Amino acid sequence: MELFRPPRRVTYASRETMLYALAAGMGERELNFVYEPNLVALPSMATVLGFDDSWLESAGVDLGKVVHGAQNLRFLGTLPAAGTVTVNFGVAGVVDKGAGRGTLIIQETRLDHAQTGEALAVGRSTLFVRGEGGGGSIGLNPPTHSLPTRAPDRVVLQATAPNQALYFRLLGDFNPLHVSPEAARKAGFDRPILHGACTYGIACAAILRTYCDLDTSRLRELEARFVGVVFPGETLAFLMWLDGDTVSFRAIAAERGVTVLDSGRALVVSA
């Protein structure tokens, strides 16, 4: 990837780790994620630690046109429950959809343990810039995972809380779209919506519960496309298929019957 800026260090405490797990729906049944004695970090927290959209404006990208299109995370080590990570950021590709049809920006973030240098996670995030295009494509264009055509092997329900976005925004994404009714209406929604990264964290927790017995070392990769919004308080229905080490999944906002995550894939290894 082409580095956009020098590596930066991010220090976090157990407080942030527990807050992230709570915002992703973990609770009293998963004490190791929300209680200090044997605290474990939810692997998808790497998206929060590596989050930085400040480069977009300086690169001439209109933030009002940007939506999160997809997220992939490869887990190379165990994310500490607290500590300091080095964040390396760059752009891996630009996909031109055609003049006025939009542009995809594929950005990559690698998290390393600041003390040991151990690689912990590599994230690949796809941003869709609406209304742009015509400038040409370059670099990486990730493939889309195809879901099985058979009936799902498992269907897992996970309720979201009406105040879930209020918790998640405290982790660093302060976009008013997720808290202000006025900002939501201006964006075309009748009320604030949940962060896509929060829905991604809820999916991570669902995979860990269903296929990993909450053992984070068994989850090696997680990806999904963001195709619809979630309103806090809705119930998510996760449709899951298991084929060898691959878990395919889709998430549906159950009350509306609308798909919100699609082309989901998790790589899960045996204990």
N, C-alpha and C positions, 0 to 999 in steps of 0.2 A: 504494500500500500504506500501511497505518497503521503508522507507526514505533513500535516498542516501547521503544526505548532510544536514547540519543544515538549517533551514529556512533563507531566505535572504529578504532584503527589496529593493523595486524598487520604486523610486520617479520619477514622470513624470509631465510635465506641459501641459497647454492647447496647446502649440505649437505641441507637439507630437500627441495629440489627433486630432488636425486638419490635421496634415500631414498624419496620418493613414487614416482618412476619405477620403482625396484627393487621396491617393494611392489606395483606394478601389473604386474609381469612383464617390464619392460624389462631388457635385458642387453647382452651384448657385441656383438650385431648392431645395436644402436641407441645407439651411443656418445654421440651428441649429447644424449641424455637422461640419461646417467649419468656423464659425464666433463667436466671443467671447461672445456677450451679453447673450445668452441663450444656451451656448454650451452643447452638449450632446455627450457622447462617443459612438461610434459604438461598440456594445457588443463584436464582434469578435476580438477587440483589445486586449482582454485577452490573445490571443495566442502570441502576441508580448511581452506583459509585462512578461509572464511566460517563454519566450524562453530562453533556455540555453542548448547548445549541447556540452559544454566543458567536461562533465563527460564521454562522449563516448570514447574518446581517452584514458583516464586514466583507463577505464574499459576494455581496450584491443580491442575495436571495431574500425575497419578500416573505417574512415569517407568517404573514396572514394567508399565504397560499400553500403552506407546508402542512402535510398530514403524515403521520407515521404509517407506513405501508406494510412493513414486515420486520420481524426480529428473529435473529438466529444467535444462539450462544453455544459455544463449545467449551466444556469444562475440563481443564487440563490439570487442575489441582484442587485442593480444598480451600475455599474462601474462609479466612479466619473470622471468628466471631467478633473480633475487634482488632484494629491495627492500622497499618498504613500500606497503601498500594500505589504503585506507579502506573499512571494511565498514559498509554501511547495512542494517539488518535491520527487517523488519516482517511483519505477518500480512495476507495478501491475501484470505483467505476461510476460512469454516468450513462444512463440509458435514455436516449431521445425517442419519445413516443410520436414525434411529428409536430410541426408548427401548430401551436395553440392547444395541443392534446396533452401536454404535460411532460415532465422530465423526472426520471428516477435518479436519486443520488444514493449510492451505496457507500456508507461510511463504516469504517472498521475501528474497533477499540480493543486494545489488549491490556489486560490488567496483570501486573507482575507484583510479587511480594517485594516490598520496598527494601527489606533487610537481606533476604536471601537471593533475590533476583528470579525466583521460581515463577514460571508462567502459570497463572491461575485460571484465566478465562480469555477467550477471544470472542468479541461480539461483532455481528454484522447487522447493521440497521439500514433498512431501505426507507428513504423519505420520498414522498410523491409531491412534486411542486406543481400545483394546478395551473393551467393556462400557459405554461412555458413550453419550450420545445423549439426544434429547428436548428439547434446548434451542433448536432452530431453526437454520436455515442463513443465512449472510450472505456476500456478496462472491463471490469467484472460485470456480468449479468447473471445473477444466481438463478438456477432452475427452480421451478415450483413443484413441491411434493404433491403427488396424486394420491387421493384417498381410495381405499378399497371400495368396491361397488356392492359388497355384501352388507347385510345388516350388521350393526355394530356389535362387538363382543360384550361391551359394557356401556352402560349409561349412568353417569355420575352427576348428581345434582349438588350445586353449591350456591347457597343464598349469598347475596351481597347486602351490606348494611346501607341504610339511607345516608349515613354520614361517612361512608368509606372513602370517598374522594377527599374529604376534609383531613383524614389521617394521611392519605398518600401524598398530598401536596406538601406536607411538612418535610418530606424527604428531598425536596429541592425543585419540583416542577410547579411553579406558582402561576401558571396560565389561568387567568380568571374564568376561562370557559368551564372550569371544573368546580367553581364555587359560586360565581355570580350569575343569578338569573338573567340580568340585563345583558351580560356578555354572551350568555348562551343563546338568548333570543337574537342578538345581532348576528350570531353564527348560523342561525337557522334552526335552533333546537328550542323546544318549549321549556326546557329546564337544563341545569348543568349535567354534564356527562362524566362518566368515569374515565380516568386516564387509561389509554391503551396499554401502557406499561404495567398498570395495576392488574388489568385483565390477564396479561401475560404472566404476572406473578401468581395469580389465582390458578392459572393453568398448570404452572410448575408445581404448586402445592397439591393439586389434584392428581398429577402423575406420580408424585412421591407417595401419596397415600395409597393409590390404587395398585401400583406396580413395583414400588421400591421399598415398601414397609418402612417408609420415612428415612431410609438410609440414603443420604445425599451422595455418597460415593458411587452409587449405582447409576446415577443420572449423568450421562456423558455429553448429551447434546439436546437442545430444545429449540424448535423454530415454529413460527406461525405467521400467517398473514392477518392483518387487521382489516376486516371487511364491513364492519358495522359498529355502531356505538352501543354502549351499555349505560343505562340509567341507574344510578345508585339505588339499591333496594330491590332490583330485579334478581331473579333466580337464573343461574347459568346451568344449562344442561350440556355436559361434556359427553359426546359420542366418541367411543374409543375402540380401536381395532389393534390386536396384538399379532404380529407376524415375526417370529424369532425374537431378535433384540429390538425391533422397531415397534413403537407405539404410534399409530396414526390417530389424529383426533380433530374434532370440530366442536366449537362451542356455540350454543344457541341461546339467545335470550328467551327463556321458556314462555313468559307471559305474552310475548309478541310473535313468537315463532320466527325470529329473525336471526340469521347466522352472523355472529360477531367475530369469531376467529375461524379461519379456514386453512386448509393445507397444513395442518399441524403435524409435527413429527418430533418424536423423542427417541433418543437412543438410550436403552436401558440394559445394563449388564447384570449377570447373575451375582448373587451375594458371594 
